Amino acid sequence: MLTELHLRDFALAEQVDLELGGGFTVITGETGAGKSVLISALAFALGAPADAEMIRPGAELAEVEAIFDLSGSDVRHRVARALDDAGIPFEDELIIRRSVGRPQPGGRRLSGRLRVNDRAATTPLLRELSPLLADIHGQREHLSLLRPQEQLALLDRYAGVEHQRDAVSAMARKLKMLDQRIADLSLQGRERARRIALLRHEAEEIAAANLVPGEDAILQTQHQRMVNAQALAGDAQTAREALESDALSNAVDAVRRLAAIDESAAPIADTVEQAAEQVADAIRSLRSYADEIELDPASLETVESRVALLAEVKRRWGDTIEEVIAYGEQAESEASRLEREAADSGALAAEAEQLAVDLADAASELSSQRRAAAERLETGVAAECESLRLSDARIEFEIAPIPASAEGRVLHVDGIGVGFDQTGIDLVQLMVSFNPDAPLRPIQRVASGGETARLTLAIKAVLGESDVVPLMVFDEVDVGLGGRSGGMIGERLARLGRHRQVVCITHLPQVAAHAERHVTVAKSSEAGRTSVEVRLLSEHERVIELADMLGGVSEANRASAADLLHAAVAS
């Protein structure tokens, strides 16, 4: 419930600090006293557009703070989810602080700040929270009864089908997700097929090349030798022939003779003999090297073809043979993945078709329960309207299937194709007529503020505990009514107050007498400045206020006021 409402320099209110409790609270005051300031301030705190008229004359900034206690409320988890999505901490208390300031010199736009639970917030968040926290009847932008989606939610709460609706909503979300996935796969199908064919072709080409890591370097060396084979063979032969000359043999014989005569020449002889042995080894190596050199043009052509193939695969798929091999393995893996995805598309389509059948059955059953509940609600509201001076009022919940879309999926219910959304397959419109000779028309097109408030009161009275909005604010609910009807309205507001917090602005003492707490608003002027004073009345003060509302604070009116309070308690 709304526990506190604080105003600073808002409209005509310089400073208002109002504490509220549960049940039924009434706000009274003379015409023009500024009673609607409180309602406007609450609407502003819940996201209504800022206006320069909200700033008290002579002030630069208007501020409103609204504090809600949501412990034990049916909407607590929804508020918690919205705040969690916005990154705002929340336990049970919700503190909304919003201000509006005058434009800076030369500027046009109003300034302002918004904080929720002491964290910076946005007005879209307030507009998301607003329908969860309060129904402000008389402020049309907050009047949930005028919104078809809220009319449907109201009917569902009365029918007690929230669980069925949640199940339908989950199925509808999943079906739309599957359809989107299938559509994406279908759009990608041709491109996917082309991609699979390309990947398979590349993987096969790489596999057919029979690549060996490091092969390119080995082949490059082999190719160099084969290209220069004739020159290499000639140089090897020249070197061998030079080493095979008699000069070295003669040198060996000479140093041996030296060593035989002069022992000091023995080391020289050893060195020359070792050199001769090394030359002999070199001659043998040159002969083997020359034998290994290929002068076959066919072999050279084979090697050159292989070198060209390796150069081509590296140009297309990697800088090295190792990179090319890795790319081939990756291409094979991706092609397999895309083929599995294509197979998944068929499985997804089968799953979606079965889900569409299940959704059609569940949504059809939900629709039937809504239609049955609508008849009961219409009957109950008609009875309530009799006692609220709306005896000529007629209401009807017009329930029609959502039209099938040529582009979206169609559900088949009783052989008829219908559309759907997360609420099911129904479009609900509350149709009303307040005159016996007038046709039924959508409520948002025919109802005045007072008529809508009274009709809402009749609906809320029938709904009882099935409604979950914790705070209801009524303005203009008693427009055009007399005392007897006011008493009936007061009884119904008090009845609503047993299940939720109700705040009502009224001109009728018969309505005010039924409230659990009574707030009065008075306007005064001092030193040329007008201000608004808001007070919570004691029981004694209530008698005086009701007497004044009856026509003046006379003894007779005091007695009548006391009787009204006594009768209200007794009822």
Backbone torsions as a table, in degrees:
resi	resn	phi	psi	omega
1	MET	NA	165.4	174.6
2	LEU	-79.8	114.6	-176.9
3	THR	-96.7	-31.7	-178.3
4	GLU	-144.0	145.6	174.7
5	LEU	-137.4	120.5	-176.8
6	HIS	-120.3	132.0	179.2
7	LEU	-122.3	137.6	173.4
8	ARG	-130.9	115.2	177.1
9	ASP	54.3	41.3	179.4
10	PHE	-103.2	118.7	-177.6
11	ALA	55.8	-119.2	179.2
12	LEU	-94.8	-1.3	-176.4
13	ALA	-90.5	115.4	177.2
14	GLU	-74.5	-47.7	177.0
15	GLN	-153.3	122.5	177.2
16	VAL	-132.0	128.1	176.0
17	ASP	-126.7	102.7	-173.3
18	LEU	-114.8	124.6	173.7
19	GLU	-100.5	135.0	-176.5
20	LEU	-122.6	159.7	176.5
21	GLY	-127.7	-176.4	178.9
22	GLY	-73.6	179.1	178.5
23	GLY	78.9	-149.5	-170.5
24	PHE	-104.8	120.1	176.2
25	THR	-116.7	135.5	179.5
26	VAL	-114.6	146.2	177.5
27	ILE	-120.3	124.9	-179.8
28	THR	-129.8	171.1	178.8
29	GLY	159.3	164.4	-179.6
30	GLU	-65.1	156.7	176.7
31	THR	-57.5	130.2	-179.4
32	GLY	84.4	3.9	-177.5
33	ALA	-75.1	-16.5	178.4
34	GLY	104.1	25.0	-180.0
35	LYS	-59.3	-37.3	-176.5
36	SER	-71.3	-9.0	177.0
37	VAL	-58.8	-41.0	-179.5
38	LEU	-64.4	-42.4	-179.8
39	ILE	-66.9	-42.3	178.8
40	SER	-63.4	-37.9	179.4
41	ALA	-65.7	-42.2	178.2
42	LEU	-65.0	-41.9	178.3
43	ALA	-61.7	-39.5	177.4
44	PHE	-62.9	-43.0	178.8
45	ALA	-63.4	-25.7	-178.3
46	LEU	-98.3	14.4	170.7
47	GLY	111.6	2.0	177.8
48	ALA	-61.9	150.4	-177.7
49	PRO	-59.2	143.8	176.4
50	ALA	-74.6	149.8	-178.1
51	ASP	-144.5	142.6	179.9
52	ALA	-62.0	-25.9	179.1
53	GLU	-66.9	-15.1	178.4
54	MET	-73.7	-17.5	-176.6
55	ILE	-88.9	126.1	-179.0
56	ARG	-58.5	136.0	177.7
57	PRO	-54.1	130.6	-178.6
58	GLY	92.1	-11.8	179.0
59	ALA	-101.3	159.1	178.9
60	GLU	-102.4	-16.7	-173.6
61	LEU	-146.9	135.2	172.9
62	ALA	-112.8	139.6	-177.4
63	GLU	-136.8	141.3	176.6
64	VAL	-129.7	136.5	174.8
65	GLU	-126.5	125.2	177.9
66	ALA	-120.0	130.2	-178.1
67	ILE	-118.3	124.4	-179.2
68	PHE	-114.4	138.5	171.0
69	ASP	-106.6	113.8	-174.9
70	LEU	-109.1	15.2	177.9
71	SER	-63.3	128.1	179.9
72	GLY	79.1	0.4	-178.6
73	SER	-78.7	146.9	178.2
74	ASP	-67.3	-20.5	-177.6
75	VAL	-97.0	2.3	-174.9
76	ARG	-57.1	-45.3	-176.0
77	HIS	-66.7	-31.2	178.9
78	ARG	-73.1	-39.1	175.6
79	VAL	-64.3	-43.6	-179.7
80	ALA	-60.2	-40.8	-179.9
81	ARG	-65.5	-42.4	179.9
82	ALA	-64.0	-41.3	179.8
83	LEU	-70.4	-36.8	178.2
84	ASP	-63.0	-40.9	177.9
85	ASP	-62.2	-30.6	-179.6
86	ALA	-89.7	0.1	179.5
87	GLY	73.1	30.4	-177.9
88	ILE	-111.5	128.6	-178.7
89	PRO	-68.6	149.0	-179.0
90	PHE	-158.5	136.4	170.8
91	GLU	-119.0	-87.9	176.9
92	ASP	-122.2	-19.9	-176.3
93	GLU	-103.0	135.8	178.9
94	LEU	-119.9	119.3	-178.7
95	ILE	-115.6	116.6	178.5
96	ILE	-110.0	123.4	178.3
97	ARG	-126.0	117.3	-176.4
98	ARG	-132.3	140.3	180.0
99	SER	-132.7	159.1	174.6
100	VAL	-137.5	131.8	-178.2
101	GLY	-120.9	159.7	179.6
102	ARG	-70.4	154.0	178.6
103	PRO	-62.9	151.6	174.2
104	GLN	-68.3	157.2	178.8
105	PRO	-52.6	127.8	-178.8
106	GLY	86.6	-9.7	179.9
107	GLY	-94.7	167.2	-179.5
108	ARG	-118.6	-28.2	-173.5
109	ARG	-87.5	140.1	174.7
110	LEU	-68.2	146.0	173.9
111	SER	-95.6	171.0	179.2
112	GLY	174.4	162.5	177.6
113	ARG	-134.9	152.7	178.4
114	LEU	-140.4	127.4	176.2
115	ARG	-133.7	137.0	176.7
116	VAL	-121.6	121.6	-174.9
117	ASN	50.2	42.6	175.9
118	ASP	65.0	21.7	173.5
119	ARG	-120.6	143.4	177.1
120	ALA	-59.5	137.0	-176.6
121	ALA	-139.5	177.3	-177.3
122	THR	-121.2	156.2	177.9
123	THR	-65.6	-31.4	173.7
124	PRO	-58.6	-33.8	176.0
125	LEU	-65.1	-41.2	177.9
126	LEU	-61.2	-41.1	-178.7
127	ARG	-68.3	-25.8	174.6
128	GLU	-75.1	-37.8	-179.1
129	LEU	-77.1	-32.4	-172.0
130	SER	-51.7	-52.1	-178.7
131	PRO	-67.1	-16.1	176.8
132	LEU	-81.4	-25.0	-172.0
133	LEU	-100.1	-36.3	-170.9
134	ALA	-155.3	146.2	165.7
135	ASP	-110.2	116.5	-179.4
136	ILE	-108.1	100.5	-176.1
137	HIS	-88.5	122.0	-172.3
138	GLY	117.5	-20.3	169.7
139	GLN	-106.4	98.8	-166.2
140	ARG	-61.7	-27.4	179.6
141	GLU	-70.7	-15.0	178.0
142	HIS	-109.7	7.2	-173.3
143	LEU	-85.9	98.1	-173.4
144	SER	-64.3	-28.2	-177.0
145	LEU	-63.7	-20.1	-179.3
146	LEU	-83.8	-9.3	-177.3
147	ARG	-99.1	121.5	-178.4
148	PRO	-53.3	-38.2	-179.2
149	GLN	-65.8	-32.4	176.8
150	GLU	-75.5	-31.9	175.8
151	GLN	-62.8	-39.8	177.7
152	LEU	-66.5	-43.3	179.1
153	ALA	-63.0	-39.9	178.1
154	LEU	-61.5	-44.8	179.5
155	LEU	-63.5	-39.4	179.5
156	ASP	-66.4	-38.5	177.6
157	ARG	-64.1	-40.8	179.4
158	TYR	-66.1	-40.0	-179.2
159	ALA	-73.7	-16.1	-178.6
160	GLY	69.2	36.5	-175.5
161	VAL	-112.8	24.8	-178.2
162	GLU	-59.1	-38.8	-179.9
163	HIS	-65.3	-42.0	177.5
164	GLN	-64.3	-40.0	179.5
165	ARG	-65.3	-40.9	177.9
166	ASP	-61.7	-39.7	179.1
167	ALA	-64.6	-44.2	177.8
168	VAL	-62.4	-41.7	-179.8
169	SER	-60.8	-43.8	179.7
170	ALA	-63.8	-41.4	179.2
171	MET	-65.7	-41.7	-179.1
172	ALA	-64.3	-42.0	178.4
173	ARG	-62.4	-43.4	-178.9
174	LYS	-66.1	-40.0	-179.4
175	LEU	-65.3	-43.2	178.6
176	LYS	-63.7	-36.5	177.6
177	MET	-65.6	-43.5	178.7
178	LEU	-63.8	-43.8	-180.0
179	ASP	-61.7	-39.2	178.9
180	GLN	-66.2	-40.2	179.2
181	ARG	-64.9	-42.3	178.7
182	ILE	-64.0	-42.0	178.8
183	ALA	-62.2	-42.0	178.5
184	ASP	-62.4	-43.6	179.6
185	LEU	-64.6	-37.7	-179.9
186	SER	-66.0	-43.9	179.0
187	LEU	-63.6	-31.9	-178.5
188	GLN	-88.3	-5.7	-172.1
189	GLY	-57.0	-50.2	-177.6
190	ARG	-65.2	-43.8	178.9
191	GLU	-65.0	-37.4	179.1
192	ARG	-63.9	-41.2	179.5
193	ALA	-62.9	-42.0	177.7
194	ARG	-63.4	-40.1	-178.7
195	ARG	-66.6	-41.1	178.0
196	ILE	-61.8	-45.0	-179.2
197	ALA	-61.5	-42.4	179.8
198	LEU	-64.5	-46.2	-178.3
199	LEU	-63.0	-42.9	178.8
200	ARG	-62.1	-43.5	-179.6
201	HIS	-61.6	-43.9	-179.5
202	GLU	-65.6	-43.7	-180.0
203	ALA	-61.9	-39.0	179.4
204	GLU	-68.0	-40.9	178.1
205	GLU	-60.4	-45.3	-178.8
206	ILE	-66.0	-41.6	178.8
207	ALA	-63.3	-40.4	-178.6
208	ALA	-65.5	-23.0	-178.5
209	ALA	-74.2	-12.8	178.5
210	ASN	49.2	52.7	-175.0
211	LEU	-71.7	145.3	177.3
212	VAL	-124.7	128.2	179.4
213	PRO	-54.7	133.2	179.1
214	GLY	81.6	-1.0	-175.6
215	GLU	-64.5	-34.4	-176.0
216	ASP	-64.2	-39.7	179.3
217	ALA	-66.6	-41.6	179.3
218	ILE	-63.9	-45.7	179.9
219	LEU	-63.1	-36.4	-178.9
220	GLN	-62.3	-41.2	178.3
221	THR	-65.8	-44.9	-179.8
222	GLN	-61.8	-39.0	-178.9
223	HIS	-66.6	-40.5	178.9
224	GLN	-60.1	-41.9	179.3
225	ARG	-65.8	-41.8	-176.8
226	MET	-70.9	-35.7	178.6
227	VAL	-65.1	-36.5	-176.2
228	ASN	-105.2	25.0	-173.6
229	ALA	-60.1	-45.4	-176.1
230	GLN	-63.8	-43.9	-179.7
231	ALA	-66.6	-41.0	179.7
232	LEU	-63.9	-42.0	-179.8
233	ALA	-64.8	-40.4	180.0
234	GLY	-65.2	-43.7	-179.7
235	ASP	-66.3	-37.5	178.6
236	ALA	-64.0	-39.2	-179.4
237	GLN	-68.8	-41.5	179.2
238	THR	-60.5	-45.4	-179.6
239	ALA	-64.7	-39.8	-178.8
240	ARG	-66.2	-44.3	-178.9
241	GLU	-63.0	-37.5	-179.9
242	ALA	-66.8	-38.5	-178.9
243	LEU	-73.6	-22.9	-178.9
244	GLU	-85.2	5.9	-176.8
245	SER	-68.0	162.5	-177.8
246	ASP	-74.6	-11.9	-174.8
247	ALA	-60.4	-43.2	-177.9
248	LEU	-70.0	-38.5	178.0
249	SER	-63.0	-40.9	177.9
250	ASN	-64.4	-38.2	179.8
251	ALA	-64.1	-39.7	-179.8
252	VAL	-64.1	-44.9	179.8
253	ASP	-60.9	-40.3	-176.7
254	ALA	-65.5	-45.9	-177.0
255	VAL	-70.4	-28.3	175.9
256	ARG	-65.8	-40.7	178.6
257	ARG	-65.0	-39.0	177.9
258	LEU	-58.8	-47.5	-176.1
259	ALA	-67.4	-30.2	179.6
260	ALA	-69.0	-32.8	-178.8
261	ILE	-88.1	-44.0	-175.1
262	ASP	-123.8	111.0	-177.1
263	GLU	-61.3	-27.1	-178.7
264	SER	-65.7	-16.7	179.4
265	ALA	-89.2	1.0	-178.2
266	ALA	-59.3	-44.1	178.9
267	PRO	-60.2	-37.8	179.5
268	ILE	-63.3	-42.5	-179.9
269	ALA	-62.0	-40.6	178.7
270	ASP	-61.4	-44.8	-178.7
271	THR	-61.3	-45.0	-178.7
272	VAL	-64.6	-41.0	179.7
273	GLU	-63.8	-40.9	177.3
274	GLN	-62.0	-42.2	178.9
275	ALA	-60.9	-39.3	-180.0
276	ALA	-64.1	-40.2	178.7
277	GLU	-64.8	-41.2	178.9
278	GLN	-64.7	-39.6	177.5
279	VAL	-62.8	-40.0	178.5
280	ALA	-61.4	-41.7	176.8
281	ASP	-61.4	-42.8	-178.8
282	ALA	-63.1	-39.3	179.5
283	ILE	-62.1	-45.5	178.6
284	ARG	-61.5	-41.1	179.7
285	SER	-65.1	-40.0	179.5
286	LEU	-65.0	-37.1	179.3
287	ARG	-65.8	-43.2	179.0
288	SER	-65.6	-42.9	-179.7
289	TYR	-59.2	-43.9	-179.1
290	ALA	-65.4	-36.2	179.4
291	ASP	-66.9	-30.4	-176.5
292	GLU	-81.4	-18.6	-178.8
293	ILE	-69.6	124.7	-179.8
294	GLU	-91.8	129.3	176.1
295	LEU	-109.7	16.4	-176.4
296	ASP	-82.4	115.8	179.6
297	PRO	-61.5	-31.5	-179.0
298	ALA	-66.1	-42.0	178.3
299	SER	-64.6	-40.1	178.2
300	LEU	-61.4	-40.3	179.7
301	GLU	-64.5	-39.1	179.0
302	THR	-63.1	-45.5	-179.8
303	VAL	-65.4	-42.4	-179.6
304	GLU	-63.3	-35.3	177.2
305	SER	-65.7	-40.9	179.7
306	ARG	-67.2	-41.9	177.6
307	VAL	-60.6	-41.9	179.7
308	ALA	-65.0	-39.6	178.7
309	LEU	-62.7	-45.3	-180.0
310	LEU	-63.9	-38.3	178.1
311	ALA	-62.9	-38.6	-179.3
312	GLU	-68.6	-45.1	-179.0
313	VAL	-65.9	-34.1	178.0
314	LYS	-70.9	-34.9	176.8
315	ARG	-62.9	-37.0	-174.7
316	ARG	-87.3	-31.4	-166.8
317	TRP	-133.9	-2.6	178.4
318	GLY	169.8	160.7	-179.0
319	ASP	-78.6	-22.4	-179.7
320	THR	-130.8	164.4	176.9
321	ILE	-59.7	-39.1	179.6
322	GLU	-60.4	-40.4	179.3
323	GLU	-67.2	-37.8	179.1
324	VAL	-64.7	-44.4	178.5
325	ILE	-59.9	-43.0	179.8
326	ALA	-63.2	-39.5	179.1
327	TYR	-64.2	-40.0	179.0
328	GLY	-61.2	-41.5	178.1
329	GLU	-65.8	-39.1	179.1
330	GLN	-66.3	-41.3	179.3
331	ALA	-62.0	-40.7	178.8
332	GLU	-64.4	-41.5	-179.7
333	SER	-66.6	-43.6	-179.0
334	GLU	-67.4	-38.5	177.7
335	ALA	-61.9	-41.2	178.3
336	SER	-64.2	-40.9	179.1
337	ARG	-63.0	-43.6	-179.9
338	LEU	-65.5	-34.9	176.7
339	GLU	-67.3	-37.7	175.8
340	ARG	-65.7	-37.4	178.8
341	GLU	-64.1	-39.6	177.4
342	ALA	-62.9	-38.8	177.4
343	ALA	-67.3	-36.0	178.2
344	ASP	-62.0	-33.3	-179.5
345	SER	-57.4	-41.7	178.0
346	GLY	-65.9	-40.0	178.5
347	ALA	-66.3	-39.0	178.3
348	LEU	-63.9	-40.3	179.7
349	ALA	-62.5	-42.5	178.6
350	ALA	-64.8	-40.7	178.6
351	GLU	-64.0	-41.7	-179.3
352	ALA	-64.9	-39.7	-179.7
353	GLU	-64.3	-42.2	178.7
354	GLN	-67.3	-39.5	179.0
355	LEU	-64.5	-36.4	178.3
356	ALA	-63.3	-38.5	177.4
357	VAL	-65.0	-45.4	-180.0
358	ASP	-64.5	-40.6	179.3
359	LEU	-65.2	-41.2	178.8
360	ALA	-60.2	-41.7	179.0
361	ASP	-65.2	-46.8	-177.6
362	ALA	-66.3	-41.7	-179.5
363	ALA	-68.6	-35.3	177.8
364	SER	-64.9	-42.8	177.8
365	GLU	-64.8	-40.7	177.4
366	LEU	-62.0	-41.6	178.9
367	SER	-62.6	-40.3	179.4
368	SER	-63.4	-42.6	179.2
369	GLN	-65.8	-36.6	176.9
370	ARG	-63.4	-43.4	-178.2
371	ARG	-64.9	-39.7	178.1
372	ALA	-66.1	-42.6	179.5
373	ALA	-66.0	-35.9	179.9
374	ALA	-60.5	-41.1	179.0
375	GLU	-63.2	-43.0	179.6
376	ARG	-65.6	-42.3	-179.0
377	LEU	-65.8	-40.7	178.5
378	GLU	-59.9	-42.2	179.9
379	THR	-65.3	-45.1	-179.4
380	GLY	-65.3	-41.6	-179.6
381	VAL	-66.9	-37.7	178.6
382	ALA	-59.5	-40.3	178.7
383	ALA	-66.1	-40.5	179.0
384	GLU	-66.7	-37.2	-178.2
385	CYS	-61.9	-31.9	179.9
386	GLU	-56.2	-40.0	-175.9
387	SER	-88.9	-0.9	-179.3
388	LEU	-112.4	25.1	-179.9
389	ARG	58.4	34.3	173.7
390	LEU	-125.0	43.6	-173.4
391	SER	-64.1	-24.4	179.1
392	ASP	-90.1	0.3	-176.6
393	ALA	-73.6	140.4	173.7
394	ARG	-130.4	138.3	176.7
395	ILE	-130.0	153.9	177.2
396	GLU	-155.1	132.1	173.9
397	PHE	-86.6	107.8	178.4
398	GLU	-83.8	115.6	-177.7
399	ILE	-114.1	116.9	-179.0
400	ALA	-128.5	151.2	178.8
401	PRO	-69.8	147.7	173.6
402	ILE	-65.6	128.0	-178.2
403	PRO	-59.7	142.0	176.7
404	ALA	-68.8	141.0	179.1
405	SER	-97.8	141.0	179.2
406	ALA	-70.6	-20.1	-176.0
407	GLU	-101.7	-31.1	-176.2
408	GLY	-94.1	179.8	178.6
409	ARG	-71.4	146.6	179.2
410	VAL	-116.3	132.3	173.5
411	LEU	-93.3	146.2	-179.7
412	HIS	-108.3	111.9	-178.5
413	VAL	-121.9	117.1	-178.7
414	ASP	54.2	38.4	176.5
415	GLY	79.5	5.8	-178.3
416	ILE	-115.9	135.6	177.9
417	GLY	-81.7	127.6	-179.6
418	VAL	-133.9	159.2	174.2
419	GLY	-87.8	179.3	-179.5
420	PHE	-158.0	160.0	169.7
421	ASP	-142.4	-164.5	-174.5
422	GLN	-72.7	-8.7	176.6
423	THR	-95.9	-8.0	-178.4
424	GLY	124.3	-140.9	-175.5
425	ILE	-117.4	11.7	-172.1
426	ASP	-110.1	140.7	164.3
427	LEU	-105.6	122.9	-177.3
428	VAL	-113.3	132.6	177.8
429	GLN	-134.9	125.0	177.8
430	LEU	-81.9	113.9	-179.2
431	MET	-101.2	136.3	-178.5
432	VAL	-139.2	159.6	169.9
433	SER	-145.1	132.5	-179.9
434	PHE	-105.5	2.4	178.8
435	ASN	-130.5	141.4	-174.4
436	PRO	-62.8	-26.9	-177.2
437	ASP	-100.1	6.5	-177.8
438	ALA	-100.0	141.3	179.1
439	PRO	-72.8	161.3	174.6
440	LEU	-68.4	133.9	179.2
441	ARG	-140.2	160.6	178.4
442	PRO	-55.6	138.1	-173.1
443	ILE	-58.9	-34.9	-177.1
444	GLN	-69.4	-9.9	-178.0
445	ARG	-103.7	-11.1	-172.6
446	VAL	-127.5	-19.4	-169.2
447	ALA	-90.2	139.5	170.3
448	SER	-82.1	170.5	-179.5
449	GLY	-59.8	-45.7	-178.8
450	GLY	-67.1	-41.8	179.4
451	GLU	-64.4	-43.2	179.8
452	THR	-64.2	-40.8	179.5
453	ALA	-62.4	-41.7	180.0
454	ARG	-70.1	-39.4	177.0
455	LEU	-63.7	-42.1	176.5
456	THR	-59.8	-42.0	178.5
457	LEU	-60.5	-41.8	178.2
458	ALA	-62.8	-43.6	-179.9
459	ILE	-65.4	-45.4	-179.2
460	LYS	-63.4	-35.3	178.0
461	ALA	-63.9	-37.1	178.8
462	VAL	-73.6	-38.3	-178.1
463	LEU	-64.3	-37.5	179.5
464	GLY	57.4	-127.7	-173.8
465	GLU	-76.6	-5.4	-178.0
466	SER	-75.7	-16.6	178.0
467	ASP	-84.9	146.9	-173.4
468	VAL	-116.6	-9.0	-180.0
469	VAL	-65.0	120.1	-170.3
470	PRO	-72.9	-25.1	-176.3
471	LEU	-127.1	128.6	174.7
472	MET	-121.9	130.6	-180.0
473	VAL	-120.1	124.8	-178.8
474	PHE	-113.9	128.5	172.4
475	ASP	-126.5	142.6	178.8
476	GLU	68.4	14.7	-176.1
477	VAL	-66.9	-23.3	-177.0
478	ASP	-107.0	15.7	-179.2
479	VAL	-60.1	127.0	176.0
480	GLY	78.5	10.2	-177.6
481	LEU	-107.3	155.8	176.6
482	GLY	-100.4	-174.9	-174.0
483	GLY	-62.5	-42.4	-177.5
484	ARG	-63.1	-45.4	177.9
485	SER	-66.0	-33.8	178.5
486	GLY	-60.9	-38.7	178.0
487	GLY	-62.7	-40.8	178.8
488	MET	-65.5	-39.3	178.1
489	ILE	-64.8	-42.1	178.6
490	GLY	-59.6	-41.7	178.6
491	GLU	-60.7	-43.1	-177.7
492	ARG	-70.5	-36.4	175.2
493	LEU	-64.6	-40.9	177.4
494	ALA	-64.0	-37.0	178.4
495	ARG	-64.8	-41.5	175.9
496	LEU	-62.4	-35.9	-178.5
497	GLY	-65.4	-13.8	176.5
498	ARG	-71.7	-23.1	-174.7
499	HIS	-111.9	-17.8	-178.7
500	ARG	-157.8	174.9	179.1
501	GLN	-83.5	130.5	-178.6
502	VAL	-126.8	129.7	175.2
503	VAL	-123.7	132.0	-175.5
504	CYS	-138.5	131.1	168.6
505	ILE	-89.5	128.9	-176.8
506	THR	-144.4	154.4	172.9
507	HIS	-105.7	-4.4	-174.2
508	LEU	-102.9	124.2	176.7
509	PRO	-63.5	-27.6	179.5
510	GLN	-65.4	-31.6	174.6
511	VAL	-76.0	-47.4	-175.0
512	ALA	-61.5	-31.7	-176.5
513	ALA	-63.2	-23.9	-176.6
514	HIS	-85.6	-4.7	-176.4
515	ALA	-75.7	151.8	174.2
516	GLU	-80.4	-30.0	175.8
517	ARG	-139.8	150.6	-170.6
518	HIS	-128.9	120.6	179.2
519	VAL	-111.3	134.5	178.3
520	THR	-117.1	147.1	-180.0
521	VAL	-121.4	127.9	179.3
522	ALA	-130.7	146.2	-179.7
523	LYS	-110.9	136.7	179.4
524	SER	-138.6	161.2	178.9
525	SER	-127.9	137.2	178.5
526	GLU	-149.5	126.9	179.8
527	ALA	56.0	39.4	177.0
528	GLY	77.5	5.1	179.8
529	ARG	-115.0	133.0	179.9
530	THR	-97.6	137.1	179.0
531	SER	-139.7	164.0	-179.5
532	VAL	-116.1	133.9	176.8
533	GLU	-114.2	132.5	-179.5
534	VAL	-119.3	127.5	-178.5
535	ARG	-135.7	145.2	170.8
536	LEU	-89.8	124.2	-172.0
537	LEU	-86.5	146.0	170.6
538	SER	-79.5	173.2	179.6
539	GLU	-61.0	-42.0	179.0
540	HIS	-63.1	-44.0	-179.4
541	GLU	-66.3	-30.1	178.2
542	ARG	-63.2	-41.7	179.0
543	VAL	-59.4	-44.4	-179.5
544	ILE	-64.2	-44.1	-179.4
545	GLU	-63.6	-43.2	178.7
546	LEU	-65.6	-38.7	177.5
547	ALA	-61.5	-42.7	179.0
548	ASP	-62.9	-38.6	179.1
549	MET	-67.7	-25.9	178.8
550	LEU	-78.5	-9.4	177.2
551	GLY	135.3	1.0	179.2
552	GLY	141.4	153.0	-175.4
553	VAL	-84.7	72.5	174.3
554	SER	-100.9	166.6	178.2
555	GLU	-60.6	-41.4	-179.6
556	ALA	-63.0	-43.3	-179.7
557	ASN	-70.1	-31.9	175.2
558	ARG	-62.9	-42.9	179.4
559	ALA	-64.2	-41.1	178.8
560	SER	-65.2	-39.0	178.5
561	ALA	-63.2	-43.1	178.5
562	ALA	-63.2	-38.7	177.8
563	ASP	-63.2	-40.5	178.9
564	LEU	-61.2	-44.2	179.7
565	LEU	-64.6	-41.9	-179.9
566	HIS	-64.1	-44.0	-179.8
567	ALA	-64.3	-37.7	-179.9
568	ALA	-64.8	-41.8	178.4
569	VAL	-64.5	-40.5	-178.6
570	ALA	-66.4	-30.0	-177.7
571	SER	-78.5	NA	NA
